[in-house]
Amino acid sequence: MTVKRKKETAVAKVIMHRVADIRGGVSVVTSELTQDFLPEGAPLSAPDNNGKTHVVKYALVKTNAGDTATQISVYKGHNFKAGDIVFAAENGKAYAISSIDSSNSGYDVITVGTTLGVALTADVSYLLQAKTSGASGAAFKYEPAAINGTGQVIEANSNLITDAWLIAVTKGNKLPSIVAGKLKGIINY
């Protein structure tokens, strides 16, 4: 007999109206994630050749950082890990994360091996996951196509099946403008 205990917490609802989803739901690759919860409204990629979707990773910058900074403070709740490649401006520079200091309770410090060459503004700028590293041509590793419809706990070593919405109305879903621009059917107010 197994007894599992878990603490319930209030989860923000961001989807106001649901119009069109990916029929039958999607399977999300959880091995790439570091968090134990996938929130409602998280951006997802289109299903790949194996039928699996990926979470589009991003992190909101907590403190201003100059264009030569290699250490960037971001709010907690992101899914980045050392080795992920990040960018701050589309078609700009993209480089790998060398380490993440998560010892502070309110933020993490992401260290990038080479500067991203863009000044970052607190509570406005984002770091996003890139496909390849380089001095130019940064692009998404996984192109945003839908949003997660139901916040779910991620169980270790298990599949995550969820509903993915292509057309919906959201309220207060804090997405980077570059991600929101790719989600043509999602209206956020």
N, C-alpha and C positions, 0 to 999 in steps of 0.2 A: 504494500500500500504506500502510495506517495501523497504527501500533503504539501501543497505549494501555498506559500503566503505571498501576497502582493499588496502594495499600498495603492489605493485609488487616489488619483489627483485630477483636478479640473483641467480639461483639455480645451484649448481655444477652437471654436468652430469658425471656419472662414468661408465655407461654401454656403451661399444663400439660396441659389437656384441651380439645379442640375438639369442639363438639357440633353447632352449626347455623350455617351461613354464608349469605351472600347468593349465591345460585346464579349461577355464571358469573363471579364476581368483580366488581370495581368499577373504574372509571376515576377517578383522583384528579386534581383540578385542581392542577397544580404551580406555576402562575404566581403564586399567592398566598404561596408558601413562600420562606423565606430560607435554610433549611438545605439541605445536599446529601444528607441521609439521612432517610428516614422510618422510625422505629423500630417494632419489633413492639410491639403494644399501644397505639399512638397512636389516640386517638378520632377517628372519622369520622362525617360526617353521613349521613343517608339520601340516596339519589340524587335530584338535582333534576329539573326538567322535561326537561333535556337528557341525563339519565342519568349525570351526573357527581357525584361526592361531593367534599366539602371536608374538610380537616383542621380539627378543633376546636382553635383556638390557645389556649395558656395558658402562663404563666410562673410558676415558684415564686419567691417573695420571699426574697432572701438576707439582708437586714438589716431590723430593725424600722423601721417608718415610722409617724409620727403621723398623725392624721386630717386634718391640714392640709398634709401633704407633697405636693409636686408632682414630686419626684425620688424614684424607687423603684429600689433595687438588686435585680436578679433574676439567677438563675443563667443561664449560657449554655445554648444548645440550644433556645431558643424560636423561633418563626417570626414574631414581631411585626416590623413595620416602621413608620416614621413615617407617620401618617395613619390607622392602624388605631385603632378605638375600643375602649377597655378599660373593664372594671368589676371591682369586687372583691366586691360583694355583690349577689345577685339582687334585682331591683326597686329597687336603689339608684341612685347616680349613675354615669354613663358619659360619658367624654370622650376626645377624640382624643389620640394620642401626637404630641407636637410634635417630639421628637427622641430618638435612642437613641445613647448614648455607649458604644461597644464597645471602647474603648482598653485596658481592664483585661483581664488574661488569665483571671480566674476569674469575672467577672460583668459584666453590662451595667447601665447606669443609664438607665432609661426616664423621660423627662420628659413629664408630662401637662400640658396647658394650664391646667386647673382641677383643684383637689383632688378626690379621689374621696370624701372625707368619712368614711373608714373607717380605723381604726388597723390596721396590717398587722403580723403577727408573723412573724419569720424562721422559715423552714423549715416553716411551717404555712399561711400565706396564699398565695393565688394571684391573678394578674391573668388575666382571661379576655376573649376577644374579644366585643364587643357589636354588636348590630344597628344601633342608632341612639344618638346622644349625647343627653344631657339630664340634668336634675336629679333624675329619678326614673324608675322603670320599666325599669331595665336588664335585658336579656334576651340570650340567646345569638344570635349572628349565624347560626350553624349549629347546630341541635339535635343533640347526640350520639345516635347510633343503633347504632353498631357499633365494633369495634376492628380495627386493621390486624393481619393474621395473619402477615405476613412482613416483616422489616426489609429495606428496599431502598434502593439508591443512587438518587438523583434525577438523571437526566441532563438537562442544559440543553436546552430547546426540544424535549422529547419527552414522550410520554404515559407515565403510570405506571399500570399495571394490577396490581392486587393482590387478595388474598383478604380479605374483611371478615367478621368473626365476630359474630353476634348473640347466641349462647349459648356461653359458654366459661368455663373456670376459669383464673385467672391467679394468679401469685405475685410479689409485690413490684412490681406495676405502680403507680407513683406518679401517681395521678390525683387532681385536686381532688375533694372529696367531692360537690360540686354536679354534677360530670360523672359520677362513679360512680353517683350517685342516678338519673340519667337512663338509664343503661345497665342496665336491669332484668335482662337475661340474663347479665351478667358478674359472676362471683363472684370477688373478690380476697381472698387471704389472705396 
